[in-house]
């Protein structure tokens, strides 16, 4: 028996099926989680799901289809202006009257009819930038000044603008994306050691500077601390997850979404899913994300060029990191960070960018040879 390498000439249909399954599961979960909040604010239980469907899923799916047909090398050529636009949009959030504030943070831009979150765009642009830099500098990547330093400057610039909003959770996601992409690229381990030390000390300083962040850390270490104050969100999330037990209350029957659990449509949506579906059925969701991650890394391994490998790895790392952080926060394995669950949490910008990234990943898969035994 010998092996023959054959190139893929169309969509990777198994990856496409996983993406569509996650999207369908996400929209169904959001419909249930948002009913109460939607009726309270708009007098109808379908406002939020309609908005997510029409302004998130439909536009996102269109973007996915278009980007799946564009050769992924095209984005490497467009990086200079993509980088500039992304940084300008992040700066505009704080420096112009177009910035929109909610819950003590300014993270959105409202320009005429457009209302979006630039930090979601920044995640994808940063992935493309790091992939391009690694591709161009792979022979000198471990030279600090000529290979690594320019990438670190861009990562810190993105992270600093997002922290200014302030959005510590998204900043941490960006840093982790950069960290793991450089690890995949083969950067020497001692750079990671010193970089990790610098990151930990910086985050410690940021937490000490803002007392509410320190209280969140205290709540993580001791959930019974101030259960009616800073610990309320975590305790209600744990109640929701625990109440689901093995099989849950059933779809649409969550108790916690009735104004008990904060942010039921956003970073707390996993707790609602666990309460309604229970451990056994939620395991299917987690398995779906695991299959997606394995599929994404398998595509990255097969791509013949470094840029494709790094983009596929970066997109997979990004989605996987957010899933891990979101679920870990809901079961108190790490402090609450406000990170949304990809494909599930409410937010048109995030869903559109997630699906656009899936389009790029689908296009990369078309260029990844598959080995068949003959």
DAVEN-V142568 format. One record per residue. RES is the residue in one small letter. PHI is phi in degrees with one decimal (999 if undefined). OMEGA is omega in radians with two decimals (none if undefined). BURIAL is I if it has 16 or more other ideal C-beta (glycine too) atoms within 10 Angstrom, else O. Layout:
res=RES phi=PHI omega=OMEGA burial=BURIAL
res=RES phi=PHI omega=OMEGA burial=BURIAL
This chain:
res=x phi=999 omega=3.08 burial=O
res=x phi=-122.7 omega=-3.10 burial=O
res=x phi=-109.1 omega=3.13 burial=O
res=x phi=-119.1 omega=3.12 burial=O
res=x phi=-91.0 omega=-3.13 burial=O
res=x phi=-127.3 omega=-3.13 burial=O
res=x phi=-80.1 omega=3.09 burial=O
res=x phi=-78.7 omega=-3.07 burial=O
res=x phi=-109.5 omega=3.13 burial=O
res=x phi=-147.8 omega=3.11 burial=O
res=x phi=-57.0 omega=2.89 burial=I
res=x phi=-81.4 omega=-2.98 burial=I
res=x phi=-67.6 omega=3.10 burial=O
res=x phi=-68.6 omega=3.07 burial=O
res=x phi=-65.5 omega=3.11 burial=I
res=x phi=-59.7 omega=3.13 burial=I
res=x phi=-63.3 omega=3.11 burial=O
res=x phi=-63.5 omega=-3.14 burial=I
res=x phi=-61.1 omega=-3.13 burial=I
res=x phi=-66.5 omega=3.09 burial=O
res=x phi=-65.7 omega=3.09 burial=I
res=x phi=-62.5 omega=3.13 burial=I
res=x phi=-64.0 omega=-3.14 burial=I
res=x phi=-64.3 omega=3.10 burial=O
res=x phi=-60.8 omega=-3.13 burial=I
res=x phi=-65.2 omega=-3.14 burial=I
res=x phi=-65.7 omega=3.11 burial=I
res=x phi=-63.9 omega=3.14 burial=O
res=x phi=-66.9 omega=3.12 burial=I
res=x phi=-65.0 omega=3.11 burial=I
res=x phi=-57.9 omega=3.13 burial=I
res=x phi=-68.1 omega=-3.06 burial=I
res=x phi=-66.9 omega=-3.02 burial=I
res=x phi=-94.0 omega=-3.02 burial=I
res=x phi=-55.4 omega=-3.05 burial=I
res=x phi=-65.9 omega=-3.13 burial=I
res=x phi=-61.9 omega=-3.14 burial=I
res=x phi=-65.1 omega=3.14 burial=I
res=x phi=-67.5 omega=-3.14 burial=O
res=x phi=-63.8 omega=-3.05 burial=O
res=x phi=-89.2 omega=-3.00 burial=O
res=x phi=-130.6 omega=3.10 burial=O
res=x phi=75.7 omega=3.10 burial=O
res=x phi=-143.0 omega=-3.12 burial=O
res=x phi=-80.7 omega=-3.00 burial=I
res=x phi=-113.6 omega=-3.06 burial=O
res=x phi=-59.5 omega=-3.04 burial=I
res=x phi=-67.8 omega=-3.13 burial=I
res=x phi=-69.2 omega=3.09 burial=I
res=x phi=-63.9 omega=3.14 burial=O
res=x phi=-63.4 omega=3.14 burial=O
res=x phi=-65.6 omega=-3.12 burial=I
res=x phi=-69.9 omega=-3.04 burial=I
res=x phi=-78.5 omega=-3.05 burial=O
res=x phi=-101.0 omega=3.09 burial=O
res=x phi=-117.6 omega=-3.03 burial=I
res=x phi=-68.1 omega=-3.09 burial=I
res=x phi=-64.3 omega=3.12 burial=O
res=x phi=-65.4 omega=-3.14 burial=O
res=x phi=-63.7 omega=3.11 burial=I
res=x phi=-65.1 omega=3.08 burial=I
res=x phi=-62.3 omega=3.11 burial=O
res=x phi=-63.5 omega=3.14 burial=I
res=x phi=-62.1 omega=-3.14 burial=I
res=x phi=-63.3 omega=-3.12 burial=O
res=x phi=-64.1 omega=-3.08 burial=O
res=x phi=-69.1 omega=3.10 burial=I
res=x phi=-68.7 omega=-3.13 burial=I
res=x phi=-99.6 omega=3.13 burial=O
res=x phi=-96.2 omega=3.12 burial=O
res=x phi=-54.2 omega=-3.04 burial=O
res=x phi=-62.3 omega=3.09 burial=I
res=x phi=-66.5 omega=3.10 burial=I
res=x phi=-57.2 omega=-3.06 burial=O
res=x phi=-71.6 omega=3.08 burial=I
res=x phi=-66.3 omega=3.13 burial=I
res=x phi=-73.7 omega=-3.10 burial=O
res=x phi=-92.9 omega=-2.99 burial=O
res=x phi=-59.6 omega=-3.12 burial=O
res=x phi=-54.3 omega=-3.11 burial=O
res=x phi=-77.4 omega=3.05 burial=O
res=x phi=-62.6 omega=3.14 burial=I
res=x phi=-64.9 omega=-3.13 burial=I
res=x phi=-63.4 omega=-3.13 burial=O
res=x phi=-62.7 omega=-3.12 burial=O
res=x phi=-62.4 omega=3.13 burial=I
res=x phi=-66.7 omega=3.11 burial=I
res=x phi=-63.8 omega=3.12 burial=O
res=x phi=-62.5 omega=3.09 burial=I
res=x phi=-63.3 omega=3.13 burial=I
res=x phi=-68.6 omega=-3.13 burial=O
res=x phi=-62.9 omega=3.14 burial=O
res=x phi=-56.5 omega=-3.09 burial=I
res=x phi=-102.2 omega=-2.98 burial=O
res=x phi=-102.7 omega=-3.10 burial=O
res=x phi=-127.9 omega=3.09 burial=O
res=x phi=-70.9 omega=3.12 burial=O
res=x phi=-78.8 omega=3.11 burial=O
res=x phi=-65.8 omega=-3.11 burial=I
res=x phi=-116.7 omega=-3.08 burial=I
res=x phi=-107.2 omega=3.05 burial=O
res=x phi=-158.3 omega=3.11 burial=O
res=x phi=55.0 omega=3.05 burial=O
res=x phi=80.4 omega=-3.14 burial=O
res=x phi=-134.3 omega=3.09 burial=O
res=x phi=-114.5 omega=-3.01 burial=O
res=x phi=-124.9 omega=-3.04 burial=I
res=x phi=-124.5 omega=3.00 burial=I
res=x phi=-117.4 omega=3.05 burial=I
res=x phi=-122.0 omega=-3.13 burial=O
res=x phi=-121.4 omega=-3.07 burial=O
res=x phi=61.2 omega=3.13 burial=O
res=x phi=-79.4 omega=-3.10 burial=O
res=x phi=-84.6 omega=3.12 burial=O
res=x phi=-138.8 omega=-3.02 burial=O
res=x phi=-151.0 omega=-3.08 burial=I
res=x phi=-113.5 omega=-3.07 burial=I
res=x phi=-60.9 omega=-3.12 burial=I
res=x phi=-64.5 omega=3.09 burial=I
res=x phi=-68.8 omega=3.07 burial=I
res=x phi=-64.9 omega=-3.09 burial=I
res=x phi=-60.3 omega=-3.13 burial=I
res=x phi=-59.9 omega=-3.11 burial=I
res=x phi=-70.0 omega=3.14 burial=I
res=x phi=-63.6 omega=3.13 burial=I
res=x phi=-63.4 omega=3.10 burial=I
res=x phi=-60.4 omega=3.13 burial=I
res=x phi=-63.1 omega=-3.14 burial=I
res=x phi=-65.3 omega=-3.12 burial=I
res=x phi=-61.1 omega=3.14 burial=I
res=x phi=-61.4 omega=-3.13 burial=I
res=x phi=-67.0 omega=-3.12 burial=I
res=x phi=-65.4 omega=3.11 burial=I
res=x phi=-62.2 omega=3.14 burial=I
res=x phi=-61.6 omega=-3.08 burial=I
res=x phi=-80.3 omega=-3.02 burial=O
res=x phi=-113.8 omega=-3.03 burial=I
res=x phi=-58.9 omega=-3.13 burial=O
res=x phi=-78.1 omega=-3.14 burial=O
res=x phi=-123.6 omega=-3.03 burial=O
res=x phi=-60.4 omega=-3.12 burial=I
res=x phi=-89.4 omega=2.96 burial=I
res=x phi=-85.3 omega=-2.95 burial=O
res=x phi=-58.0 omega=-3.00 burial=O
res=x phi=-76.7 omega=-3.07 burial=O
res=x phi=-96.2 omega=-3.09 burial=O
res=x phi=-106.9 omega=-2.97 burial=I
res=x phi=-93.4 omega=-3.01 burial=I
res=x phi=-58.0 omega=3.14 burial=O
res=x phi=-57.7 omega=3.10 burial=O
res=x phi=-65.7 omega=3.13 burial=I
res=x phi=-62.6 omega=3.13 burial=O
res=x phi=-62.5 omega=3.14 burial=O
res=x phi=-65.4 omega=3.12 burial=I
res=x phi=-60.7 omega=-3.14 burial=I
res=x phi=-66.0 omega=3.12 burial=O
res=x phi=-63.1 omega=3.07 burial=O
res=x phi=-60.6 omega=-3.10 burial=I
res=x phi=-61.9 omega=-3.13 burial=I
res=x phi=-64.6 omega=3.12 burial=O
res=x phi=-64.7 omega=3.13 burial=I
res=x phi=-73.6 omega=3.09 burial=I
res=x phi=-62.7 omega=-3.14 burial=I
res=x phi=-64.4 omega=-3.02 burial=O
res=x phi=-65.7 omega=-0.07 burial=I
res=x phi=-95.4 omega=3.11 burial=I
res=x phi=-148.6 omega=-3.08 burial=I
res=x phi=-63.7 omega=-3.11 burial=I
res=x phi=-61.1 omega=3.13 burial=I
res=x phi=-65.6 omega=3.08 burial=I
res=x phi=-59.1 omega=3.13 burial=I
res=x phi=-64.7 omega=3.09 burial=I
res=x phi=-61.3 omega=3.12 burial=I
res=x phi=-61.1 omega=3.13 burial=I
res=x phi=-63.0 omega=3.13 burial=I
res=x phi=-67.8 omega=3.07 burial=I
res=x phi=-59.3 omega=3.12 burial=I
res=x phi=-61.1 omega=-3.12 burial=I
res=x phi=-59.0 omega=-3.05 burial=I
res=x phi=-74.8 omega=3.07 burial=I
res=x phi=-65.5 omega=3.10 burial=I
res=x phi=-68.1 omega=3.05 burial=I
res=x phi=-63.1 omega=3.11 burial=O
res=x phi=-61.5 omega=-3.12 burial=I
res=x phi=-70.5 omega=3.09 burial=I
res=x phi=98.0 omega=3.10 burial=O
res=x phi=-65.5 omega=-3.11 burial=I
res=x phi=-56.3 omega=-3.04 burial=O
res=x phi=-63.3 omega=-3.07 burial=O
res=x phi=-68.0 omega=3.04 burial=O
res=x phi=-65.8 omega=3.11 burial=I
res=x phi=-66.3 omega=3.13 burial=O
res=x phi=-60.9 omega=-3.12 burial=O
res=x phi=-69.2 omega=3.08 burial=O
res=x phi=-64.9 omega=3.10 burial=I
res=x phi=-64.4 omega=3.11 burial=O
res=x phi=-61.4 omega=3.14 burial=O
res=x phi=-64.8 omega=-3.13 burial=O
res=x phi=-66.6 omega=-3.13 burial=I
res=x phi=-62.4 omega=3.14 burial=O
res=x phi=-65.4 omega=3.13 burial=O
res=x phi=-65.3 omega=-3.14 burial=O
res=x phi=-65.5 omega=3.06 burial=I
res=x phi=-59.5 omega=3.12 burial=O
res=x phi=-64.1 omega=3.12 burial=O
res=x phi=-63.5 omega=3.13 burial=O
res=x phi=-65.6 omega=3.13 burial=I
res=x phi=-66.4 omega=-3.10 burial=O
res=x phi=-70.6 omega=-3.13 burial=O
res=x phi=-112.5 omega=-3.06 burial=O
res=x phi=-57.8 omega=-3.09 burial=O
res=x phi=-66.5 omega=3.09 burial=O
res=x phi=-69.7 omega=3.10 burial=I
res=x phi=-64.8 omega=3.12 burial=O
res=x phi=-68.3 omega=3.06 burial=I
res=x phi=-62.5 omega=3.11 burial=I
res=x phi=-64.7 omega=3.09 burial=O
res=x phi=-61.8 omega=3.12 burial=O
res=x phi=-65.3 omega=3.10 burial=I
res=x phi=-61.4 omega=-3.13 burial=I
res=x phi=-74.6 omega=-3.12 burial=O
res=x phi=-142.0 omega=-3.07 burial=O
res=x phi=-57.6 omega=3.14 burial=O
res=x phi=-78.3 omega=3.12 burial=O
res=x phi=-69.4 omega=3.07 burial=O
res=x phi=48.7 omega=-3.05 burial=O
res=x phi=-66.1 omega=3.10 burial=O
res=x phi=-97.3 omega=-3.14 burial=O
res=x phi=-117.9 omega=-3.08 burial=O
res=x phi=-64.3 omega=-3.14 burial=I
res=x phi=-88.7 omega=-3.05 burial=I
res=x phi=-61.4 omega=-3.09 burial=O
res=x phi=-58.7 omega=-3.12 burial=I
res=x phi=-61.7 omega=-3.11 burial=I
res=x phi=-64.3 omega=3.11 burial=I
res=x phi=-68.5 omega=3.08 burial=I
res=x phi=-64.5 omega=3.12 burial=I
res=x phi=-65.0 omega=3.07 burial=I
res=x phi=-62.5 omega=-3.14 burial=I
res=x phi=-63.9 omega=-3.13 burial=I
res=x phi=-62.5 omega=-3.14 burial=I
res=x phi=-66.6 omega=-3.11 burial=O
res=x phi=-66.5 omega=-3.13 burial=I
res=x phi=-67.0 omega=-3.12 burial=I
res=x phi=46.4 omega=-3.03 burial=O
res=x phi=-81.1 omega=-2.99 burial=O
res=x phi=-119.4 omega=3.07 burial=O
res=x phi=77.1 omega=3.12 burial=I
res=x phi=-78.5 omega=-3.06 burial=I
res=x phi=115.1 omega=-3.09 burial=O
res=x phi=-59.1 omega=3.11 burial=O
res=x phi=84.4 omega=-3.00 burial=O
res=x phi=-108.4 omega=3.09 burial=O
res=x phi=-61.4 omega=3.03 burial=I
res=x phi=-87.1 omega=-3.01 burial=O
res=x phi=-66.9 omega=-3.12 burial=I
res=x phi=-73.7 omega=3.11 burial=I
res=x phi=-83.7 omega=3.05 burial=O
res=x phi=64.8 omega=3.03 burial=O
res=x phi=-98.7 omega=-3.09 burial=O
res=x phi=-90.0 omega=3.10 burial=I
res=x phi=-69.0 omega=3.03 burial=O
res=x phi=54.3 omega=-3.08 burial=I
res=x phi=-64.4 omega=-3.11 burial=I
res=x phi=-91.8 omega=-3.01 burial=I
res=x phi=-111.9 omega=-3.04 burial=I
res=x phi=-73.6 omega=3.13 burial=I
res=x phi=-97.5 omega=-3.02 burial=I
res=x phi=-64.6 omega=3.12 burial=I
res=x phi=-63.3 omega=3.13 burial=I
res=x phi=-63.5 omega=3.10 burial=I
res=x phi=-65.8 omega=3.12 burial=I
res=x phi=-60.4 omega=-3.13 burial=I
res=x phi=-63.6 omega=3.14 burial=I
res=x phi=-66.4 omega=-3.07 burial=I
res=x phi=-82.3 omega=-3.02 burial=I
res=x phi=-104.4 omega=3.13 burial=I
res=x phi=80.4 omega=-3.03 burial=I
res=x phi=-60.8 omega=-3.04 burial=O
res=x phi=-62.6 omega=-3.08 burial=O
res=x phi=-77.5 omega=3.05 burial=I
res=x phi=-65.8 omega=3.09 burial=I
res=x phi=-59.6 omega=3.09 burial=O
res=x phi=-65.5 omega=3.08 burial=O
res=x phi=-63.6 omega=-3.14 burial=I
res=x phi=-62.2 omega=3.11 burial=O
res=x phi=-62.4 omega=3.13 burial=O
res=x phi=-63.6 omega=3.09 burial=I
res=x phi=-66.9 omega=3.11 burial=I
res=x phi=-63.4 omega=3.12 burial=O
res=x phi=-62.6 omega=3.09 burial=I
res=x phi=-58.8 omega=-3.13 burial=I
res=x phi=-61.8 omega=3.13 burial=I
res=x phi=-62.3 omega=3.12 burial=O
res=x phi=-64.3 omega=-3.13 burial=I
res=x phi=-62.3 omega=3.13 burial=I
res=x phi=-69.4 omega=3.08 burial=I
res=x phi=-65.1 omega=3.09 burial=I
res=x phi=-63.3 omega=3.13 burial=I
res=x phi=-58.8 omega=-3.12 burial=I
res=x phi=-67.3 omega=-3.05 burial=O
res=x phi=-87.9 omega=-3.06 burial=I
res=x phi=-65.1 omega=-3.04 burial=I
res=x phi=-76.7 omega=-3.09 burial=O
res=x phi=-115.9 omega=-3.05 burial=O
res=x phi=-64.0 omega=-3.13 burial=O
res=x phi=-59.8 omega=3.12 burial=I
res=x phi=-62.3 omega=3.10 burial=I
res=x phi=-58.1 omega=-3.06 burial=I
res=x phi=-72.3 omega=3.11 burial=I
res=x phi=-65.1 omega=3.13 burial=I
res=x phi=-61.4 omega=3.10 burial=I
res=x phi=-63.8 omega=-3.10 burial=I
res=x phi=-62.6 omega=3.12 burial=I
res=x phi=-62.9 omega=3.14 burial=I
res=x phi=-65.5 omega=3.10 burial=I
res=x phi=-59.9 omega=-3.11 burial=I
res=x phi=-58.0 omega=-3.11 burial=I
res=x phi=-63.5 omega=-3.10 burial=I
res=x phi=-64.2 omega=3.13 burial=I
res=x phi=-60.4 omega=-3.11 burial=I
res=x phi=-66.0 omega=3.10 burial=I
res=x phi=-62.8 omega=-3.12 burial=I
res=x phi=-61.5 omega=-3.12 burial=I
res=x phi=-65.2 omega=-3.11 burial=I
res=x phi=-62.0 omega=-3.10 burial=I
res=x phi=-67.8 omega=3.13 burial=I
res=x phi=-60.9 omega=3.13 burial=I
res=x phi=-67.2 omega=-3.11 burial=I
res=x phi=-72.5 omega=3.12 burial=I
res=x phi=-112.4 omega=3.02 burial=O
res=x phi=62.4 omega=2.98 burial=I
res=x phi=-93.8 omega=3.02 burial=O
res=x phi=-158.9 omega=-3.10 burial=I
res=x phi=-62.9 omega=3.06 burial=I
res=x phi=-62.6 omega=-3.11 burial=I
res=x phi=-125.6 omega=-3.11 burial=I
res=x phi=79.2 omega=3.14 burial=I
res=x phi=-81.4 omega=-3.12 burial=I
res=x phi=-73.9 omega=3.07 burial=I
res=x phi=-89.7 omega=-3.08 burial=I
res=x phi=-54.8 omega=3.12 burial=I
res=x phi=73.8 omega=-3.05 burial=I
res=x phi=-115.5 omega=-3.05 burial=I
res=x phi=-67.6 omega=3.14 burial=I
res=x phi=-68.7 omega=3.13 burial=I
res=x phi=152.1 omega=-3.06 burial=I
res=x phi=-66.5 omega=-3.11 burial=I
res=x phi=-58.9 omega=-3.10 burial=I
res=x phi=-60.8 omega=-3.11 burial=I
res=x phi=-66.8 omega=3.12 burial=I
res=x phi=-62.3 omega=-3.12 burial=I
res=x phi=-68.1 omega=3.08 burial=I
res=x phi=-58.0 omega=-3.12 burial=I
res=x phi=-71.7 omega=3.05 burial=I
res=x phi=-61.9 omega=3.10 burial=I
res=x phi=-62.7 omega=3.09 burial=I
res=x phi=-64.5 omega=3.07 burial=I
res=x phi=-62.6 omega=3.10 burial=I
res=x phi=-63.7 omega=3.13 burial=I
res=x phi=-64.1 omega=3.08 burial=I
res=x phi=-63.1 omega=3.11 burial=I
res=x phi=-66.0 omega=3.10 burial=I
res=x phi=-60.6 omega=-3.12 burial=I
res=x phi=-63.2 omega=3.12 burial=I
res=x phi=-69.9 omega=-3.14 burial=I
res=x phi=-99.9 omega=-3.11 burial=I
res=x phi=-92.3 omega=-3.13 burial=I
res=x phi=-65.7 omega=3.11 burial=O
res=x phi=-112.9 omega=-3.10 burial=O
res=x phi=-95.0 omega=3.11 burial=O
res=x phi=-121.7 omega=3.09 burial=O
res=x phi=-81.8 omega=3.13 burial=O
res=x phi=-130.8 omega=none burial=O
